[in-house]
Amino acid sequence: MKEKGILNSEISKRLSDLGHTDLIAIGDCGLPIDPDKKIDLALKLGEPKFIHVLEVLLEDFGCEYYYLAEEIKENNPKQEEDIKNLLPDCDSSYISHEDFKKKLKDVKFVIRTGEDTPYSNIILRSKNIF
């Protein structure tokens, strides 16, 4: 049995299948997600928290770049600050929430959380490990 890192077998396998520049996403409970790409962790409204899932994911995933919705700046600045604290050395950009949802077609998978605060969504780009 695996003792360290992500224990969720589907997330662990999908992370292992990624290559450099592949995209993945973590979303709040309201984000529209293609059912074929969804890994659903939502237990109840608010659980698990988006930021907790991101924190654990970053222990197993190397991120070189990320995208946030522009609207997070005004509507959820605390979440934005927490994201920046977890990814201090990563470049990023802001896109409209509508463009964010369109970009989801390019991701390999989306982890759905129970997060219930607005614009708690991120698209992460995989870095090269060597």
Secondary structure, DSSP 8 states (H G I E B T S, - for coil): ---SS---HHHHHHHHT--TT-EEEEE-TTS---TTTEEE---BTTBS-HHHHHHHHHHH--EEEEEEETTHHHH-HHHHHHHHHH-TT-EEEEE-HHHHHHHGGG-S-EEE----STT--EEEEE----
